[in-house]
């Protein structure tokens, strides 16, 4: 595995006293790699390289740019198990989930490879005689991409792929906890034939690398996924200089379970949403709102499924939940267990460190009942395997409880009543809505993103994700010389 940063087509080790040790969170004595931290000056070098590469890359025909993405998808498919294995060792998710994430990234590469053949504009009628009008989409220039640790392969792919196929050059800052997966991605683009300098990766702290990306005048757009605190500050700084920004941030996602729901199906979906990826995803199910008629049966099913979870090292195929990603997240999970109980939530399963799982940051899957909207466990994103259960007496109250948080990423309802389902679709304040399925998941051809404090800017993935990395140009062509545009109001 290459370590360090990657600028202008070459790997290099920044001259830095700060070394990021890439540690397996399921096996704390395993150091996977060491990455010297890049500085603001290293970031400037990456931005300069991207600026130079943009001059020719932006003129490369879009279908050819798409073919490079397609070759990257083929290479990634040939290295599927290598990518998945490293992801599990680096981030902690179980190997089955890592394989799924690897496949998701490949799907995204394939989708955007095809978009190289259909970057769209419009033809529209002009008010002026003998005039043809249309719009075309053009790349922005150098763009900065800042990605999180929880999906260290898929999220970088769904930012980098549309940025590249649109004709931009990229300065990419991966999370310091997961630079290995990012390094593999850069290697794959190199092997696919991406010209030097078009994709540059700088591994380092936000105070150096992130701030320089946000404030550098050559960076025309920034795409960020991470915490609300960082995203909000980033958005404010970048907006002051007129940069284009999209931020995908937190989630506190609810599942509503109505009396007519298929309870087994609901329990399976809630279980997957709450405890898959150790709860470390923005789309995780962290809240359940259930009617009293079916609450006891649902809780019994959820506890039974949680009891069957095997916590441990994700490389073990029999393990079904991995560790928290690092000591900080581990301590956050444990702190919220105390916070919830002090606020009056009722612990009905789990709680605490899983002592039997091994030498890692292992937390037991946990379920709280009697959770009300005034509790911190209801309102705040934990990013761990902790599920809160609340009760509602009507569909209106259930939707109101579901909406009673600052976030608005995704939500789900389980019911056989089409009227209730459509009332939920219309009334819930989230960017994505699921009916009779988990809150998790996304597809390359469908927009991804949320409302309220979850996100600002464009949606990601799909055509919307491509459009963010372009700007519209409106074209007027008069073909007779007789037009008098001054007469048009």
N, C-alpha and C positions, 0 to 999 in steps of 0.2 A: 504494500500500500504506500502510495506517495504521501509524504507529510510536508507540512509547511503551507505556503500559499502559491498561487499560480498566476503569473502576470506575463502578458505578451507571448504566450505559448510555452513558457518555461516554469518549472518548479524551482522555488528558492526558499531558503530558511531565513526569515527576517532576523536582523541583529537585535535581539530583545532579551531582557532579563526575565521576562514572564514566559513561562512554559505551561501550556495547557496539557495536562495529563488526561488521556482518554481512558477512563477506568470502567470496567464492566460492572454495572450496578448490581448484578446478581452474583458477582464473585469479586469482592473488593480488593483482593490481592492480585488481580489480573490487570496490568496496564497494557492496553491495546496498542497505543502509540503516543508520541509526544509531539505537540505542535507548538513551535515558537510563535508568540503573539506578534502579529503585524502592528504597525504603527500608522499614524496619520500620514506620514511621509510615504510609506508603502502603499497606502490607499491612493495617494496622489499619483504614484507611478501607474497603478492599475487604471485610474481614470484617464490618464494621458494615453496609455496603450489602447484603451477602448475608443478614445476619440480618434486616434489614427486609423484604427481598424474599421471604424464606422464608415469612413469615406468610400471604401470599396465594397464593404458588406452591404450597405444600403442600396447599392446599384446592382447587386447580384439578383437575378430574377427570382421572384418569390417561389416559383415551383422548384428551383434548384435549392433554395434554402430549405424547402420542405423535404427534399430528398435527403439532405444531411440529417434531418430529424428522423427520417425513416430508417436510415442506416444506424443511427444511435439506438433506435428501438430494437433492431435486429441484434446489435451487439449486446444490449442489456438483456435480451432474452437468452442469449448464449451464456451470460454470466449471472443468470437469475439466482442460483443457489449461493453464489459468492456474495452477491449484494445482500441477500436475505440473512445469511449467516452473520455478516459483519453488523448489519442493523440490529440484530438481536443482541449481540455481544456489546454493542455500543450504547444502545438506547434502553434495552431490557425487555422489549415486547417479545411475546412468545413467537417461535419460529413460524407457526401457521399465519399469524398476523403479519409478520415481516414478509412472508411470501406474497400475501395478499396485497401489501403495500407496493412491493416490487412490480407486481402485475398491473396495479393501478397506474403507476408511473409509465409503464410501457404503453398502456392504453392511451394515456394523455399524449405521449410522443406520437403515436400513430394518428390520433385525431388532428393534432396541429400540423403534422406532415401534410395531411390532406388540405388543411386550410391554406397552405401555400398556393393552391390552385384556385382559391375562391375568396381572396381578400376583396371585399365588395365595396362598391360605391353605388350611386344612383344616377339615372338619367331622368331629368325633370323638364317639363315644358317651360319655355321662357315667355315672358310677356312681350318680348321684342321680336319683330319680324326677322326671319333669316338668322336666327341665333340658336345655337345648340348649347345646352347647359348640363352639367353633370357634377358629381362629387367623386373624389378619389381619396383613398386613405394612404397616408405617407408615414414612415417611421418617425419617431420623436428624436432619436439621437442616442446618447448614452443614458442607460437607465440603471438604477440601483435596486437590488433585490436583497431583502433581509428576511431570513427564514428561521423558524423555531426548531427545537430539538425533537418534538413529539412525533412528527412525520418527516424524518430527515432525508428521505428519498422523494416521496410523492410531492410534497409542497414545493421544494426547489424545482422539480420538473414542471409543475403546472404554472410556475412563474417564468422559468427560463425559456420553455418551449414557445409560448406565444410571443415573448419579447424577441426571440431570435427570428422566428418565421416572419414577423412583421418588419424585420430589417434593422432592428436596433442592435447595438453592442451593449454588453452587460458587465457590471461590477457586482459581484455576488458575495454577500457576507452570510455564511452559514452560522448556526448556533455553535458556540464554543464547546458545548457538550457532545456534539455529533459531527465533527469535521471529517471523520473517516468516510461516511456515506457520501458526503459532498465531494470528497476527493475522487471517489469511484465515478461519480457522475461526470466530473470534469474530464477524467481519463477517457470515458466512453465518448464524449463529444470530440475529444482530440482524435481518437481512433476513427471516428465517423467522418473526419475530414473538415471539421470546422476550422476556418483560418485563424492563425495566431492573433490574439488580442481581442477577438470578438467576445469571448467569455473569459473573464478574469475572476479568480476567487481569492478573497483576502480573509484570512482567519485571525480574528482578534477581538478585543473587547469593544462594547458599544461606545465607551467613552473616547476611544481612538478611531476605530474603523467606522462604526455606525454614525457618529457625529460628523465625520468628514464626508461620508456619502450624503448625508442629509443636507449639509450646508455648502457643498461644492457647487459653484455656478454652472459647471458643465453637466451636472446630472439633471436631466430634463424631467424624469419621473421616478417615483419611488413606490415599490410594492412591498408592504410589510405584513408579516403575520407574527403575532405575539401578544404581550400583555397590554391591557388598557393604559396602564401608567406610561409605558414606553411609547405606545402608539399615539396616544394623545399629544405627548410632547413632540414627537416626530412630526406629526401632522401640522402642529402650530408653527414649528420652525420652517418646514419646507414651504408651507403656504405663504409665509412672509416674503419669500423670494419668487413666488409664482410657479413653483414646481407642481406638476401633476402628482397626486398622491392617492393610493388606495391602501386601507388598513383593514385587516380582518383580525378581530381581537377576541374578547371573551364570550363565553356562553354559560347559561344556567338553564338547561333544556328540560322541558316537562313532557311527561306522557299522561294523558287523560284516559282513565279506564271507566267506561260507562257500564251500567248494570247488564246490558245485553251483550257485552263483549265476550269473545272467545278467550277465557281466562288463561288457558294453557298457552295460546299463541301470544297473548299479552305478556305473560311471565317470561317466556323465552326471549321476546324482544327487549323487554326491560333489563333482563339479566345481561344480554349481550351489550346493550347500550351503556349500562352502569359499570360493568366490570371488565369488559373488553379493553385492551390497551391499558389496563390498570386504571381506568378512568381518566387517562391522560390525553384527552382530545377535546377540542372545543365543541364537538357535536355529542359528547357523552350525555347519557340520560342521568341527570343528577336529582330530578324531582319526579314524583308520581303523585297525581291527584286522582283519587278514587272515590267512588260512591260507597256509602256505608253498607249497602246490601251485599256487595261483593268484596269488601275490604279484607275480611278475615281469610277468605279463600285465596285471595291474591297474595296476601302476606305469607300464608303457609307455603304457597308454591314458590315464592321468591326466596324464602329461607331455605327450602329444600334444595333449590338450585345453587344458592350461595354455598351451602354446606358441601356440595359436590366439587367445588373449585379446588384445584390443586395448585398451590402457590410455590414458585421455585424458579430455577434457572430456565429461561425460555428455550434453550437449546435442547432440553429434554422434551421429546415429542409428547410425553404424557402430561406435562405441565400445562395448565389452562389460564394462569395469570402470573405475570412477571412482577418485578420490583418497581418501586418508584425510581425515577431516573437518577437522582442524586440525593445527597444528604439533606440539602435544603428542602427539596420537595417531600422527602420522607418526614422531616420534622414538621412541615406544614400539615401533612395528613394527620399526624398524631395530635398536633395542637387543636385541629378542628374537632377531633373526637371529644376533647375536654370542653371546648367552646359549646358544642351542641348540647352536651349534657348539663352544663351550667345554665344554659338558656331554657332548659326544661324539655328537650327532646328525649324520647324514650328509646334507649338502645335495645333492639330486639335481636340483633345478630352481629357477631364479629367484634371489632374494636381492638386497637392495639397492634403491636408488632407480631408477626407470625414467626415464632421462635423455631419452629420445625423446618422452615423453608431453606435455611442455610445462611451463609455469610454474605448477606446482601441487604438492600433496603426494602425489606418485605413487610407489607402491611396487610392485615386481614381484610377481606371484603366485608363491608359494614352496612347495616341497614338501620335507619332511625324511623320511628313512628311518632305520631302526634306533633309533627312539625308545622309551625304556623309562620305566616309571612313576616312577622316581626323578628324572627330568629336569624342569626347570621348564617347558619348552615343552609337556610332557605335562600338567602339573598346573594351570598358571596361564592364566587367560583373557587372551588377547592383544587380541582385537577387531580383528584385521587379516587379510589374505589369506595366512595361513600354515597349512599342513596338515601334520600329523604322522602317520607310518605306523608301526604296531607289528605284531608277529607273534604269533599264538597257535596252539597245536597241537590244541586241542579246543574244543568249544562251551562247556564249563564254564570253561576258562581265558579264552576270549574274553569271556564275560560278566563274569568277575572283573576283567579288565583294563578293560573298559568302565566298571565301577563304581568303579574305583580313584582317583576324584577326589572333591573335596568337593561338587561341583555335581550337580544331578539334574534338568535341564530336559527334554531330549528326546534320542532315540536312534533308531537304525534298524538293521535287519538285512536282508541280501540272501541269500535261500535259497529253494529249491523244496521244502524239507523242512518239512512242517507241524509235526512234532514239535519240531524245532529252533526254529521260529518261536514256538511256544507256550511252550517252555522260556525263550526270550528274553523274551517278554511277562511271564511270571511272575517272572523273576529279575532283570531290569534295574531299576536304582534311578533311574527318571526319571518325571516326571509325564506325559509324552507319549511314545508309542511308535509307530514307523512300520515297516511291513513292505514291503520292496521299493519304497521311495520315499524322497525326501530327508528330512533332519531338519527342514527348514524348513517354514513354512506353518502356517496356522491358519484356522479358519472361524468366522464370527460365532456360530453356534449350538452350538459345541463349546467346552468349558472349556479355558482356556489357563493353564499355570503348571507349576511344578516342585516338587521335593522337596529334602531336605537343605539345603545352603546357598543354593540357588537362590531359595527363596521361603518366606515366612511369611504366614499369613492365608488368605483365600479365593482360589479361582481367579478369573481374569478372563474376560470375554466370557460368552456363553451365559446361562442363567438364574442360574448361580452368580455371575456378575458383577453382575447386578441384585440378588441377595439380599444381597450385601455392603453395599449402600447402604440397607438396610432393617433394621428390628428387628421381631421378632415380638411381637404382643400376643395374649394368650389371653383369650377372652371366655366368661363363664358367664351364661346367661340362664335363670332359673327362671320358669316361666309358670303356676304354680298357687299359689305362696305356701306350699306345704306341705313344702318340702325342708328337711332338717336336715343341712347340710353338716358340722356339728361332729361328726357320727357317723362321718365318713369318715376313715380313718387317713391 
